[in-house]
Amino acid sequence: MSSNTELREMSDEQLDATAKEAAQTLFRLRFQSQSERLNTPSEIRKNRRLIARIKTIQSERQKAASK
């Protein structure tokens, strides 16, 4: 996935698109985990953490913009 430096270099629009893609992937993985066995269960954790990183960067940018 993306490292923190790669995420910080992205524009706001790119971050939004990446967050939406990760949320869709997370939904599919959760649905798949309930209906059948996942090949890589760690992908759920990776996507959750990616979404959290993106939200953290977005909130940092909003706080910096409001100052």
N, CA, C, O and CB atoms as a CASP TS submission, in Angstrom:
PFRMAT TS
TARGET T0000
AUTHOR 0000-0000-0000
METHOD Language model
MODEL 1
PARENT N/A
ATOM      1  N   MET     1       0.832  -1.186   0.000  1.00  0.00           N
ATOM      2  CA  MET     1       0.000   0.000   0.000  1.00  0.00           C
ATOM      3  C   MET     1       0.876   1.248   0.000  1.00  0.00           C
ATOM      4  O   MET     1       2.055   1.204  -0.351  1.00  0.00           O
ATOM      5  CB  MET     1      -0.946  -0.001   1.211  1.00  0.00           C
ATOM      6  N   SER     2       0.282   2.332   0.392  1.00  0.00           N
ATOM      7  CA  SER     2       0.968   3.619   0.377  1.00  0.00           C
ATOM      8  C   SER     2       1.607   3.904   1.725  1.00  0.00           C
ATOM      9  O   SER     2       1.034   3.633   2.780  1.00  0.00           O
ATOM     10  CB  SER     2      -0.002   4.741   0.003  1.00  0.00           C
ATOM     11  N   SER     3       2.795   4.453   1.660  1.00  0.00           N
ATOM     12  CA  SER     3       3.452   4.835   2.903  1.00  0.00           C
ATOM     13  C   SER     3       2.978   6.231   3.306  1.00  0.00           C
ATOM     14  O   SER     3       2.304   6.913   2.534  1.00  0.00           O
ATOM     15  CB  SER     3       5.002   4.795   2.750  1.00  0.00           C
ATOM     16  N   ASN     4       3.327   6.638   4.493  1.00  0.00           N
ATOM     17  CA  ASN     4       2.894   7.948   4.986  1.00  0.00           C
ATOM     18  C   ASN     4       3.421   9.074   4.118  1.00  0.00           C
ATOM     19  O   ASN     4       2.699  10.036   3.855  1.00  0.00           O
ATOM     20  CB  ASN     4       3.349   8.150   6.422  1.00  0.00           C
ATOM     21  N   THR     5       4.664   8.977   3.668  1.00  0.00           N
ATOM     22  CA  THR     5       5.219  10.047   2.838  1.00  0.00           C
ATOM     23  C   THR     5       4.501  10.126   1.502  1.00  0.00           C
ATOM     24  O   THR     5       4.263  11.221   0.993  1.00  0.00           O
ATOM     25  CB  THR     5       6.718   9.833   2.617  1.00  0.00           C
ATOM     26  N   GLU     6       4.153   8.983   0.926  1.00  0.00           N
ATOM     27  CA  GLU     6       3.415   8.984  -0.334  1.00  0.00           C
ATOM     28  C   GLU     6       2.039   9.600  -0.149  1.00  0.00           C
ATOM     29  O   GLU     6       1.566  10.342  -1.009  1.00  0.00           O
ATOM     30  CB  GLU     6       3.288   7.562  -0.885  1.00  0.00           C
ATOM     31  N   LEU     7       1.399   9.294   0.968  1.00  0.00           N
ATOM     32  CA  LEU     7       0.083   9.853   1.233  1.00  0.00           C
ATOM     33  C   LEU     7       0.152  11.358   1.449  1.00  0.00           C
ATOM     34  O   LEU     7      -0.721  12.091   0.986  1.00  0.00           O
ATOM     35  CB  LEU     7      -0.540   9.179   2.445  1.00  0.00           C
ATOM     36  N   ARG     8       1.170  11.818   2.141  1.00  0.00           N
ATOM     37  CA  ARG     8       1.299  13.251   2.404  1.00  0.00           C
ATOM     38  C   ARG     8       1.606  14.046   1.139  1.00  0.00           C
ATOM     39  O   ARG     8       1.294  15.235   1.069  1.00  0.00           O
ATOM     40  CB  ARG     8       2.384  13.493   3.434  1.00  0.00           C
ATOM     41  N   GLU     9       2.209  13.409   0.144  1.00  0.00           N
ATOM     42  CA  GLU     9       2.513  14.084  -1.110  1.00  0.00           C
ATOM     43  C   GLU     9       1.293  14.194  -2.020  1.00  0.00           C
ATOM     44  O   GLU     9       1.308  14.963  -2.981  1.00  0.00           O
ATOM     45  CB  GLU     9       3.622  13.356  -1.830  1.00  0.00           C
ATOM     46  N   MET    10       0.247  13.439  -1.731  1.00  0.00           N
ATOM     47  CA  MET    10      -0.959  13.455  -2.559  1.00  0.00           C
ATOM     48  C   MET    10      -1.753  14.732  -2.322  1.00  0.00           C
ATOM     49  O   MET    10      -1.686  15.345  -1.256  1.00  0.00           O
ATOM     50  CB  MET    10      -1.833  12.225  -2.268  1.00  0.00           C
ATOM     51  N   SER    11      -2.503  15.110  -3.345  1.00  0.00           N
ATOM     52  CA  SER    11      -3.409  16.254  -3.200  1.00  0.00           C
ATOM     53  C   SER    11      -4.653  15.806  -2.447  1.00  0.00           C
ATOM     54  O   SER    11      -4.850  14.617  -2.199  1.00  0.00           O
ATOM     55  CB  SER    11      -3.790  16.855  -4.590  1.00  0.00           C
ATOM     56  N   ASP    12      -5.487  16.773  -2.088  1.00  0.00           N
ATOM     57  CA  ASP    12      -6.713  16.455  -1.350  1.00  0.00           C
ATOM     58  C   ASP    12      -7.638  15.562  -2.175  1.00  0.00           C
ATOM     59  O   ASP    12      -8.264  14.650  -1.635  1.00  0.00           O
ATOM     60  CB  ASP    12      -7.446  17.744  -0.952  1.00  0.00           C
ATOM     61  N   GLU    13      -7.724  15.819  -3.471  1.00  0.00           N
ATOM     62  CA  GLU    13      -8.585  15.020  -4.340  1.00  0.00           C
ATOM     63  C   GLU    13      -8.076  13.582  -4.443  1.00  0.00           C
ATOM     64  O   GLU    13      -8.860  12.634  -4.443  1.00  0.00           O
ATOM     65  CB  GLU    13      -8.671  15.652  -5.736  1.00  0.00           C
ATOM     66  N   GLN    14      -6.772  13.437  -4.531  1.00  0.00           N
ATOM     67  CA  GLN    14      -6.187  12.093  -4.602  1.00  0.00           C
ATOM     68  C   GLN    14      -6.424  11.331  -3.300  1.00  0.00           C
ATOM     69  O   GLN    14      -6.702  10.132  -3.318  1.00  0.00           O
ATOM     70  CB  GLN    14      -4.674  12.175  -4.903  1.00  0.00           C
ATOM     71  N   LEU    15      -6.313  12.027  -2.177  1.00  0.00           N
ATOM     72  CA  LEU    15      -6.572  11.393  -0.883  1.00  0.00           C
ATOM     73  C   LEU    15      -8.024  10.943  -0.785  1.00  0.00           C
ATOM     74  O   LEU    15      -8.304   9.845  -0.303  1.00  0.00           O
ATOM     75  CB  LEU    15      -6.237  12.356   0.268  1.00  0.00           C
ATOM     76  N   ASP    16      -8.951  11.790  -1.242  1.00  0.00           N
ATOM     77  CA  ASP    16     -10.363  11.410  -1.221  1.00  0.00           C
ATOM     78  C   ASP    16     -10.609  10.173  -2.066  1.00  0.00           C
ATOM     79  O   ASP    16     -11.324   9.261  -1.651  1.00  0.00           O
ATOM     80  CB  ASP    16     -11.236  12.563  -1.716  1.00  0.00           C
ATOM     81  N   ALA    17     -10.013  10.142  -3.257  1.00  0.00           N
ATOM     82  CA  ALA    17     -10.202   8.998  -4.151  1.00  0.00           C
ATOM     83  C   ALA    17      -9.606   7.727  -3.543  1.00  0.00           C
ATOM     84  O   ALA    17     -10.205   6.656  -3.633  1.00  0.00           O
ATOM     85  CB  ALA    17      -9.563   9.279  -5.525  1.00  0.00           C
ATOM     86  N   THR    18      -8.441   7.845  -2.932  1.00  0.00           N
ATOM     87  CA  THR    18      -7.803   6.696  -2.310  1.00  0.00           C
ATOM     88  C   THR    18      -8.626   6.199  -1.121  1.00  0.00           C
ATOM     89  O   THR    18      -8.751   4.992  -0.910  1.00  0.00           O
ATOM     90  CB  THR    18      -6.380   7.053  -1.863  1.00  0.00           C
ATOM     91  N   ALA    19      -9.183   7.122  -0.352  1.00  0.00           N
ATOM     92  CA  ALA    19     -10.005   6.731   0.797  1.00  0.00           C
ATOM     93  C   ALA    19     -11.272   6.013   0.335  1.00  0.00           C
ATOM     94  O   ALA    19     -11.675   5.018   0.936  1.00  0.00           O
ATOM     95  CB  ALA    19     -10.373   7.966   1.645  1.00  0.00           C
ATOM     96  N   LYS    20     -11.894   6.506  -0.717  1.00  0.00           N
ATOM     97  CA  LYS    20     -13.102   5.857  -1.230  1.00  0.00           C
ATOM     98  C   LYS    20     -12.798   4.470  -1.759  1.00  0.00           C
ATOM     99  O   LYS    20     -13.561   3.530  -1.538  1.00  0.00           O
ATOM    100  CB  LYS    20     -13.739   6.703  -2.327  1.00  0.00           C
ATOM    101  N   GLU    21     -11.676   4.345  -2.463  1.00  0.00           N
ATOM    102  CA  GLU    21     -11.269   3.044  -2.998  1.00  0.00           C
ATOM    103  C   GLU    21     -10.978   2.055  -1.865  1.00  0.00           C
ATOM    104  O   GLU    21     -11.376   0.892  -1.930  1.00  0.00           O
ATOM    105  CB  GLU    21     -10.029   3.198  -3.900  1.00  0.00           C
ATOM    106  N   ALA    22     -10.283   2.528  -0.832  1.00  0.00           N
ATOM    107  CA  ALA    22      -9.963   1.663   0.299  1.00  0.00           C
ATOM    108  C   ALA    22     -11.228   1.259   1.050  1.00  0.00           C
ATOM    109  O   ALA    22     -11.331   0.126   1.521  1.00  0.00           O
ATOM    110  CB  ALA    22      -8.985   2.364   1.248  1.00  0.00           C
ATOM    111  N   ALA    23     -12.188   2.173   1.166  1.00  0.00           N
ATOM    112  CA  ALA    23     -13.447   1.848   1.848  1.00  0.00           C
ATOM    113  C   ALA    23     -14.232   0.802   1.062  1.00  0.00           C
ATOM    114  O   ALA    23     -14.830  -0.098   1.651  1.00  0.00           O
ATOM    115  CB  ALA    23     -14.301   3.117   2.041  1.00  0.00           C
ATOM    116  N   GLN    24     -14.232   0.920  -0.259  1.00  0.00           N
ATOM    117  CA  GLN    24     -14.913  -0.072  -1.090  1.00  0.00           C
ATOM    118  C   GLN    24     -14.234  -1.428  -0.986  1.00  0.00           C
ATOM    119  O   GLN    24     -14.900  -2.459  -0.900  1.00  0.00           O
ATOM    120  CB  GLN    24     -14.949   0.385  -2.549  1.00  0.00           C
ATOM    121  N   THR    25     -12.919  -1.421  -0.993  1.00  0.00           N
ATOM    122  CA  THR    25     -12.173  -2.670  -0.855  1.00  0.00           C
ATOM    123  C   THR    25     -12.439  -3.304   0.499  1.00  0.00           C
ATOM    124  O   THR    25     -12.623  -4.517   0.598  1.00  0.00           O
ATOM    125  CB  THR    25     -10.670  -2.427  -1.039  1.00  0.00           C
ATOM    126  N   LEU    26     -12.459  -2.483   1.544  1.00  0.00           N
ATOM    127  CA  LEU    26     -12.741  -2.988   2.889  1.00  0.00           C
ATOM    128  C   LEU    26     -14.134  -3.604   2.955  1.00  0.00           C
ATOM    129  O   LEU    26     -14.320  -4.655   3.569  1.00  0.00           O
ATOM    130  CB  LEU    26     -12.611  -1.859   3.925  1.00  0.00           C
ATOM    131  N   PHE    27     -15.106  -2.962   2.332  1.00  0.00           N
ATOM    132  CA  PHE    27     -16.461  -3.510   2.313  1.00  0.00           C
ATOM    133  C   PHE    27     -16.479  -4.874   1.625  1.00  0.00           C
ATOM    134  O   PHE    27     -17.071  -5.827   2.132  1.00  0.00           O
ATOM    135  CB  PHE    27     -17.424  -2.542   1.603  1.00  0.00           C
ATOM    136  N   ARG    28     -15.826  -4.959   0.469  1.00  0.00           N
ATOM    137  CA  ARG    28     -15.790  -6.230  -0.255  1.00  0.00           C
ATOM    138  C   ARG    28     -15.095  -7.315   0.549  1.00  0.00           C
ATOM    139  O   ARG    28     -15.534  -8.465   0.556  1.00  0.00           O
ATOM    140  CB  ARG    28     -15.092  -6.056  -1.593  1.00  0.00           C
ATOM    141  N   LEU    29     -14.009  -6.954   1.227  1.00  0.00           N
ATOM    142  CA  LEU    29     -13.280  -7.935   2.032  1.00  0.00           C
ATOM    143  C   LEU    29     -14.113  -8.419   3.216  1.00  0.00           C
ATOM    144  O   LEU    29     -14.110  -9.607   3.538  1.00  0.00           O
ATOM    145  CB  LEU    29     -11.966  -7.336   2.531  1.00  0.00           C
ATOM    146  N   ARG    30     -14.825  -7.497   3.862  1.00  0.00           N
ATOM    147  CA  ARG    30     -15.682  -7.891   4.982  1.00  0.00           C
ATOM    148  C   ARG    30     -16.812  -8.796   4.511  1.00  0.00           C
ATOM    149  O   ARG    30     -17.145  -9.785   5.163  1.00  0.00           O
ATOM    150  CB  ARG    30     -16.257  -6.653   5.680  1.00  0.00           C
ATOM    151  N   PHE    31     -17.387  -8.447   3.384  1.00  0.00           N
ATOM    152  CA  PHE    31     -18.467  -9.267   2.833  1.00  0.00           C
ATOM    153  C   PHE    31     -17.937 -10.642   2.462  1.00  0.00           C
ATOM    154  O   PHE    31     -18.581 -11.658   2.729  1.00  0.00           O
ATOM    155  CB  PHE    31     -19.102  -8.586   1.602  1.00  0.00           C
ATOM    156  N   GLN    32     -16.777 -10.670   1.853  1.00  0.00           N
ATOM    157  CA  GLN    32     -16.164 -11.934   1.448  1.00  0.00           C
ATOM    158  C   GLN    32     -15.790 -12.776   2.666  1.00  0.00           C
ATOM    159  O   GLN    32     -15.912 -14.000   2.634  1.00  0.00           O
ATOM    160  CB  GLN    32     -14.924 -11.675   0.584  1.00  0.00           C
ATOM    161  N   SER    33     -15.338 -12.133   3.727  1.00  0.00           N
ATOM    162  CA  SER    33     -14.935 -12.888   4.913  1.00  0.00           C
ATOM    163  C   SER    33     -16.134 -13.560   5.575  1.00  0.00           C
ATOM    164  O   SER    33     -15.989 -14.607   6.205  1.00  0.00           O
ATOM    165  CB  SER    33     -14.232 -11.969   5.913  1.00  0.00           C
ATOM    166  N   GLN    34     -17.314 -12.963   5.436  1.00  0.00           N
ATOM    167  CA  GLN    34     -18.504 -13.562   6.013  1.00  0.00           C
ATOM    168  C   GLN    34     -19.060 -14.699   5.155  1.00  0.00           C
ATOM    169  O   GLN    34     -19.663 -15.640   5.672  1.00  0.00           O
ATOM    170  CB  GLN    34     -19.561 -12.506   6.211  1.00  0.00           C
ATOM    171  N   SER    35     -18.854 -14.602   3.855  1.00  0.00           N
ATOM    172  CA  SER    35     -19.437 -15.595   2.964  1.00  0.00           C
ATOM    173  C   SER    35     -18.480 -16.739   2.628  1.00  0.00           C
ATOM    174  O   SER    35     -18.917 -17.853   2.341  1.00  0.00           O
ATOM    175  CB  SER    35     -19.886 -14.929   1.697  1.00  0.00           C
ATOM    176  N   GLU    36     -17.203 -16.466   2.664  1.00  0.00           N
ATOM    177  CA  GLU    36     -16.223 -17.508   2.366  1.00  0.00           C
ATOM    178  C   GLU    36     -14.905 -17.186   3.054  1.00  0.00           C
ATOM    179  O   GLU    36     -14.772 -16.143   3.695  1.00  0.00           O
ATOM    180  CB  GLU    36     -16.016 -17.652   0.840  1.00  0.00           C
ATOM    181  N   ARG    37     -13.961 -18.056   2.924  1.00  0.00           N
ATOM    182  CA  ARG    37     -12.671 -17.862   3.579  1.00  0.00           C
ATOM    183  C   ARG    37     -11.780 -16.936   2.749  1.00  0.00           C
ATOM    184  O   ARG    37     -11.683 -17.075   1.530  1.00  0.00           O
ATOM    185  CB  ARG    37     -11.973 -19.217   3.803  1.00  0.00           C
ATOM    186  N   LEU    38     -11.138 -15.998   3.425  1.00  0.00           N
ATOM    187  CA  LEU    38     -10.231 -15.066   2.748  1.00  0.00           C
ATOM    188  C   LEU    38      -8.864 -15.708   2.571  1.00  0.00           C
ATOM    189  O   LEU    38      -8.403 -16.473   3.417  1.00  0.00           O
ATOM    190  CB  LEU    38     -10.105 -13.745   3.540  1.00  0.00           C
ATOM    191  N   ASN    39      -8.228 -15.380   1.454  1.00  0.00           N
ATOM    192  CA  ASN    39      -6.861 -15.857   1.229  1.00  0.00           C
ATOM    193  C   ASN    39      -5.872 -15.099   2.109  1.00  0.00           C
ATOM    194  O   ASN    39      -4.919 -15.675   2.633  1.00  0.00           O
ATOM    195  CB  ASN    39      -6.473 -15.708  -0.255  1.00  0.00           C
ATOM    196  N   THR    40      -6.112 -13.803   2.262  1.00  0.00           N
ATOM    197  CA  THR    40      -5.231 -12.975   3.085  1.00  0.00           C
ATOM    198  C   THR    40      -6.073 -12.144   4.049  1.00  0.00           C
ATOM    199  O   THR    40      -6.473 -11.027   3.719  1.00  0.00           O
ATOM    200  CB  THR    40      -4.341 -12.055   2.198  1.00  0.00           C
ATOM    201  N   PRO    41      -6.342 -12.680   5.234  1.00  0.00           N
ATOM    202  CA  PRO    41      -7.157 -11.944   6.211  1.00  0.00           C
ATOM    203  C   PRO    41      -6.511 -10.642   6.679  1.00  0.00           C
ATOM    204  O   PRO    41      -7.207  -9.752   7.168  1.00  0.00           O
ATOM    205  CB  PRO    41      -7.428 -12.820   7.409  1.00  0.00           C
ATOM    206  N   SER    42      -5.215 -10.518   6.537  1.00  0.00           N
ATOM    207  CA  SER    42      -4.529  -9.302   6.973  1.00  0.00           C
ATOM    208  C   SER    42      -4.873  -8.101   6.097  1.00  0.00           C
ATOM    209  O   SER    42      -4.586  -6.967   6.479  1.00  0.00           O
ATOM    210  CB  SER    42      -3.028  -9.523   6.971  1.00  0.00           C
ATOM    211  N   GLU    43      -5.478  -8.322   4.940  1.00  0.00           N
ATOM    212  CA  GLU    43      -5.859  -7.217   4.063  1.00  0.00           C
ATOM    213  C   GLU    43      -6.921  -6.334   4.721  1.00  0.00           C
ATOM    214  O   GLU    43      -6.964  -5.130   4.472  1.00  0.00           O
ATOM    215  CB  GLU    43      -6.376  -7.755   2.720  1.00  0.00           C
ATOM    216  N   ILE    44      -7.762  -6.913   5.543  1.00  0.00           N
ATOM    217  CA  ILE    44      -8.779  -6.118   6.236  1.00  0.00           C
ATOM    218  C   ILE    44      -8.093  -5.110   7.145  1.00  0.00           C
ATOM    219  O   ILE    44      -8.447  -3.931   7.142  1.00  0.00           O
ATOM    220  CB  ILE    44      -9.741  -7.026   7.054  1.00  0.00           C
ATOM    221  N   ARG    45      -7.124  -5.558   7.915  1.00  0.00           N
ATOM    222  CA  ARG    45      -6.393  -4.666   8.819  1.00  0.00           C
ATOM    223  C   ARG    45      -5.632  -3.603   8.037  1.00  0.00           C
ATOM    224  O   ARG    45      -5.620  -2.437   8.429  1.00  0.00           O
ATOM    225  CB  ARG    45      -5.422  -5.469   9.699  1.00  0.00           C
ATOM    226  N   LYS    46      -5.004  -3.991   6.944  1.00  0.00           N
ATOM    227  CA  LYS    46      -4.244  -3.032   6.138  1.00  0.00           C
ATOM    228  C   LYS    46      -5.141  -1.926   5.598  1.00  0.00           C
ATOM    229  O   LYS    46      -4.760  -0.756   5.614  1.00  0.00           O
ATOM    230  CB  LYS    46      -3.545  -3.746   4.982  1.00  0.00           C
ATOM    231  N   ASN    47      -6.323  -2.284   5.123  1.00  0.00           N
ATOM    232  CA  ASN    47      -7.239  -1.287   4.584  1.00  0.00           C
ATOM    233  C   ASN    47      -7.789  -0.383   5.678  1.00  0.00           C
ATOM    234  O   ASN    47      -7.942   0.820   5.466  1.00  0.00           O
ATOM    235  CB  ASN    47      -8.383  -1.967   3.849  1.00  0.00           C
ATOM    236  N   ARG    48      -8.089  -0.946   6.847  1.00  0.00           N
ATOM    237  CA  ARG    48      -8.557  -0.122   7.962  1.00  0.00           C
ATOM    238  C   ARG    48      -7.506   0.902   8.359  1.00  0.00           C
ATOM    239  O   ARG    48      -7.818   2.066   8.607  1.00  0.00           O
ATOM    240  CB  ARG    48      -8.917  -0.999   9.163  1.00  0.00           C
ATOM    241  N   ARG    49      -6.273   0.460   8.418  1.00  0.00           N
ATOM    242  CA  ARG    49      -5.190   1.367   8.806  1.00  0.00           C
ATOM    243  C   ARG    49      -4.916   2.419   7.735  1.00  0.00           C
ATOM    244  O   ARG    49      -4.584   3.560   8.058  1.00  0.00           O
ATOM    245  CB  ARG    49      -3.919   0.575   9.086  1.00  0.00           C
ATOM    246  N   LEU    50      -5.053   2.044   6.467  1.00  0.00           N
ATOM    247  CA  LEU    50      -4.882   3.006   5.384  1.00  0.00           C
ATOM    248  C   LEU    50      -5.942   4.101   5.476  1.00  0.00           C
ATOM    249  O   LEU    50      -5.635   5.283   5.318  1.00  0.00           O
ATOM    250  CB  LEU    50      -4.954   2.301   4.017  1.00  0.00           C
ATOM    251  N   ILE    51      -7.172   3.710   5.728  1.00  0.00           N
ATOM    252  CA  ILE    51      -8.243   4.690   5.867  1.00  0.00           C
ATOM    253  C   ILE    51      -7.960   5.609   7.054  1.00  0.00           C
ATOM    254  O   ILE    51      -8.171   6.818   6.964  1.00  0.00           O
ATOM    255  CB  ILE    51      -9.607   3.986   6.039  1.00  0.00           C
ATOM    256  N   ALA    52      -7.493   5.053   8.146  1.00  0.00           N
ATOM    257  CA  ALA    52      -7.169   5.859   9.326  1.00  0.00           C
ATOM    258  C   ALA    52      -6.038   6.835   9.039  1.00  0.00           C
ATOM    259  O   ALA    52      -6.093   7.985   9.475  1.00  0.00           O
ATOM    260  CB  ALA    52      -6.791   4.957  10.499  1.00  0.00           C
ATOM    261  N   ARG    53      -5.018   6.399   8.316  1.00  0.00           N
ATOM    262  CA  ARG    53      -3.909   7.297   7.952  1.00  0.00           C
ATOM    263  C   ARG    53      -4.408   8.461   7.098  1.00  0.00           C
ATOM    264  O   ARG    53      -4.026   9.612   7.315  1.00  0.00           O
ATOM    265  CB  ARG    53      -2.810   6.519   7.191  1.00  0.00           C
ATOM    266  N   ILE    54      -5.257   8.152   6.137  1.00  0.00           N
ATOM    267  CA  ILE    54      -5.776   9.185   5.247  1.00  0.00           C
ATOM    268  C   ILE    54      -6.613  10.183   6.034  1.00  0.00           C
ATOM    269  O   ILE    54      -6.475  11.391   5.843  1.00  0.00           O
ATOM    270  CB  ILE    54      -6.610   8.560   4.112  1.00  0.00           C
ATOM    271  N   LYS    55      -7.475   9.697   6.911  1.00  0.00           N
ATOM    272  CA  LYS    55      -8.304  10.594   7.710  1.00  0.00           C
ATOM    273  C   LYS    55      -7.458  11.464   8.630  1.00  0.00           C
ATOM    274  O   LYS    55      -7.785  12.629   8.856  1.00  0.00           O
ATOM    275  CB  LYS    55      -9.309   9.796   8.530  1.00  0.00           C
ATOM    276  N   THR    56      -6.377  10.909   9.160  1.00  0.00           N
ATOM    277  CA  THR    56      -5.483  11.682  10.019  1.00  0.00           C
ATOM    278  C   THR    56      -4.826  12.803   9.225  1.00  0.00           C
ATOM    279  O   THR    56      -4.767  13.939   9.696  1.00  0.00           O
ATOM    280  CB  THR    56      -4.411  10.773  10.648  1.00  0.00           C
ATOM    281  N   ILE    57      -4.338  12.505   8.039  1.00  0.00           N
ATOM    282  CA  ILE    57      -3.703  13.518   7.200  1.00  0.00           C
ATOM    283  C   ILE    57      -4.706  14.591   6.810  1.00  0.00           C
ATOM    284  O   ILE    57      -4.375  15.777   6.809  1.00  0.00           O
ATOM    285  CB  ILE    57      -3.094  12.878   5.944  1.00  0.00           C
ATOM    286  N   GLN    58      -5.927  14.189   6.480  1.00  0.00           N
ATOM    287  CA  GLN    58      -6.949  15.164   6.112  1.00  0.00           C
ATOM    288  C   GLN    58      -7.290  16.081   7.281  1.00  0.00           C
ATOM    289  O   GLN    58      -7.466  17.284   7.087  1.00  0.00           O
ATOM    290  CB  GLN    58      -8.206  14.452   5.624  1.00  0.00           C
ATOM    291  N   SER    59      -7.386  15.536   8.480  1.00  0.00           N
ATOM    292  CA  SER    59      -7.702  16.378   9.631  1.00  0.00           C
ATOM    293  C   SER    59      -6.540  17.308   9.966  1.00  0.00           C
ATOM    294  O   SER    59      -6.765  18.444  10.383  1.00  0.00           O
ATOM    295  CB  SER    59      -8.049  15.511  10.845  1.00  0.00           C
ATOM    296  N   GLU    60      -5.307  16.847   9.791  1.00  0.00           N
ATOM    297  CA  GLU    60      -4.148  17.706  10.018  1.00  0.00           C
ATOM    298  C   GLU    60      -4.162  18.884   9.041  1.00  0.00           C
ATOM    299  O   GLU    60      -3.873  20.021   9.416  1.00  0.00           O
ATOM    300  CB  GLU    60      -2.837  16.900   9.873  1.00  0.00           C
ATOM    301  N   ARG    61      -4.504  18.594   7.785  1.00  0.00           N
ATOM    302  CA  ARG    61      -4.565  19.662   6.786  1.00  0.00           C
ATOM    303  C   ARG    61      -5.680  20.644   7.093  1.00  0.00           C
ATOM    304  O   ARG    61      -5.507  21.846   6.896  1.00  0.00           O
ATOM    305  CB  ARG    61      -4.759  19.077   5.393  1.00  0.00           C
ATOM    306  N   GLN    62      -6.805  20.168   7.566  1.00  0.00           N
ATOM    307  CA  GLN    62      -7.910  21.066   7.907  1.00  0.00           C
ATOM    308  C   GLN    62      -7.546  21.954   9.078  1.00  0.00           C
ATOM    309  O   GLN    62      -7.881  23.138   9.087  1.00  0.00           O
ATOM    310  CB  GLN    62      -9.171  20.270   8.229  1.00  0.00           C
ATOM    311  N   LYS    63      -6.864  21.397  10.064  1.00  0.00           N
ATOM    312  CA  LYS    63      -6.455  22.198  11.221  1.00  0.00           C
ATOM    313  C   LYS    63      -5.427  23.242  10.816  1.00  0.00           C
ATOM    314  O   LYS    63      -5.460  24.373  11.302  1.00  0.00           O
ATOM    315  CB  LYS    63      -5.886  21.298  12.328  1.00  0.00           C
ATOM    316  N   ALA    64      -4.505  22.862   9.918  1.00  0.00           N
ATOM    317  CA  ALA    64      -3.486  23.805   9.469  1.00  0.00           C
ATOM    318  C   ALA    64      -4.122  24.921   8.635  1.00  0.00           C
ATOM    319  O   ALA    64      -3.683  26.070   8.699  1.00  0.00           O
ATOM    320  CB  ALA    64      -2.397  23.076   8.654  1.00  0.00           C
ATOM    321  N   ALA    65      -5.146  24.590   7.861  1.00  0.00           N
ATOM    322  CA  ALA    65      -5.804  25.592   7.030  1.00  0.00           C
ATOM    323  C   ALA    65      -6.639  26.566   7.862  1.00  0.00           C
ATOM    324  O   ALA    65      -6.802  27.726   7.484  1.00  0.00           O
ATOM    325  CB  ALA    65      -6.683  24.911   5.992  1.00  0.00           C
ATOM    326  N   SER    66      -7.161  26.102   8.978  1.00  0.00           N
ATOM    327  CA  SER    66      -7.993  26.974   9.806  1.00  0.00           C
ATOM    328  C   SER    66      -7.180  27.948  10.646  1.00  0.00           C
ATOM    329  O   SER    66      -7.718  28.940  11.137  1.00  0.00           O
ATOM    330  CB  SER    66      -8.861  26.143  10.708  1.00  0.00           C
ATOM    331  N   LYS    67      -5.910  27.681  10.812  1.00  0.00           N
ATOM    332  CA  LYS    67      -5.052  28.577  11.614  1.00  0.00           C
ATOM    333  C   LYS    67      -4.622  29.791  10.861  1.00  0.00           C
ATOM    334  O   LYS    67      -3.902  30.630  11.402  1.00  0.00           O
ATOM    335  CB  LYS    67      -3.837  27.853  12.095  1.00  0.00           C
TER
END
